[in-house]
Amino acid sequence: MDWNRLFTRIFFGEWFQNDEISIQMAELRKKAEFGDPQAQYELGNRYHNGTNVAEDPEAAVHWWQKAANVGHKDAAMMLKFSADNTLPAKVFRILGSGRDD
């Protein structure tokens, strides 16, 4: 156990946790920008869910696309999921089936 880290978390509380999250996000972004497909996928997920960043569907698709382009299967699945849930796709399904699901 890292006693210094534990003491710092207890003493500084939420401030330290937010700082640590910022450091983790910076490291994740750096890995993603250098081409790490897993980091790109995870960054896309964070933008999709609004986890530690503002929710941004366009940024999510951007990072998933980068990961999918090098064969990341989960990123490709998320791209399909996001494309299937756009308004035009929903309208097409409704008009194509003749009913509202």
C-alpha positions as CSV (number, residue, x, y, z in Angstrom):
1,M,0.0,0.0,0.0
2,D,1.2,3.5,-0.9
3,W,0.8,5.3,2.4
4,N,1.8,8.7,1.0
5,R,-0.9,8.5,-1.6
6,L,-3.5,7.4,0.9
7,F,-2.6,10.2,3.3
8,T,-2.7,12.7,0.4
9,R,-6.1,11.5,-0.7
10,I,-7.5,11.7,2.9
11,F,-5.9,15.1,3.6
12,F,-6.6,16.8,0.3
13,G,-9.8,14.9,-0.5
14,E,-11.7,15.8,-3.7
15,W,-9.2,18.3,-4.9
16,F,-6.5,15.6,-5.2
17,Q,-8.9,13.2,-6.9
18,N,-9.8,15.7,-9.5
19,D,-6.2,16.5,-10.1
20,E,-5.5,12.7,-10.4
21,I,-8.3,12.4,-12.9
22,S,-6.9,15.3,-15.0
23,I,-3.5,13.5,-15.1
24,Q,-5.2,10.2,-16.1
25,M,-7.1,12.0,-18.9
26,A,-4.0,13.7,-20.1
27,E,-2.1,10.4,-20.2
28,L,-5.0,8.7,-22.0
29,R,-5.3,11.5,-24.6
30,K,-1.5,11.3,-25.2
31,K,-1.6,7.6,-25.8
32,A,-4.6,8.0,-28.1
33,E,-2.9,10.8,-30.1
34,F,0.2,8.6,-30.5
35,G,-2.0,5.9,-32.1
36,D,-2.8,3.5,-29.2
37,P,-6.1,1.9,-30.4
38,Q,-7.2,0.8,-26.9
39,A,-6.7,4.4,-25.6
40,Q,-8.6,5.7,-28.6
41,Y,-11.4,3.4,-27.9
42,E,-11.5,4.3,-24.2
43,L,-11.3,8.0,-25.0
44,G,-14.2,7.6,-27.4
45,N,-16.2,5.9,-24.6
46,R,-15.5,8.7,-22.2
47,Y,-16.7,11.3,-24.7
48,H,-19.8,9.2,-25.4
49,N,-20.7,8.8,-21.7
50,G,-19.4,12.2,-20.5
51,T,-17.0,10.5,-18.1
52,N,-14.5,13.1,-16.9
53,V,-15.1,15.2,-20.0
54,A,-18.0,17.0,-21.5
55,E,-20.3,14.6,-23.5
56,D,-19.4,15.0,-27.1
57,P,-20.8,12.5,-29.6
58,E,-18.7,13.8,-32.5
59,A,-15.5,13.4,-30.5
60,A,-16.6,9.9,-29.5
61,V,-17.1,8.9,-33.1
62,H,-13.7,10.5,-34.1
63,W,-11.8,8.4,-31.6
64,W,-13.7,5.2,-32.2
65,Q,-13.1,5.6,-36.0
66,K,-9.4,6.0,-35.4
67,A,-9.3,2.8,-33.3
68,A,-11.6,0.9,-35.7
69,N,-9.4,1.8,-38.7
70,V,-6.6,-0.3,-37.2
71,G,-8.9,-3.2,-36.3
72,H,-10.2,-2.5,-32.8
73,K,-13.4,-4.6,-32.9
74,D,-15.1,-3.0,-29.9
75,A,-14.6,0.5,-31.5
76,A,-16.1,-0.8,-34.7
77,M,-19.1,-2.1,-32.8
78,M,-19.5,1.3,-31.0
79,L,-19.4,3.0,-34.4
80,K,-22.2,0.8,-35.7
81,F,-24.2,1.3,-32.5
82,S,-23.9,5.1,-32.7
83,A,-24.8,5.1,-36.4
84,D,-27.8,2.9,-35.8
85,N,-29.0,5.4,-33.1
86,T,-28.9,8.6,-35.1
87,L,-32.1,10.4,-35.9
88,P,-31.9,9.7,-39.7
89,A,-31.4,6.0,-39.0
90,K,-34.3,5.9,-36.7
91,V,-36.6,7.7,-39.2
92,F,-35.4,5.4,-41.9
93,R,-36.3,2.3,-39.8
94,I,-39.7,3.8,-38.9
95,L,-40.5,4.7,-42.5
96,G,-39.1,1.5,-43.9
97,S,-41.1,-0.7,-41.5
98,G,-44.3,1.3,-41.6
99,R,-44.5,1.3,-37.8
100,D,-43.0,3.0,-34.8
101,D,-41.1,0.6,-32.5
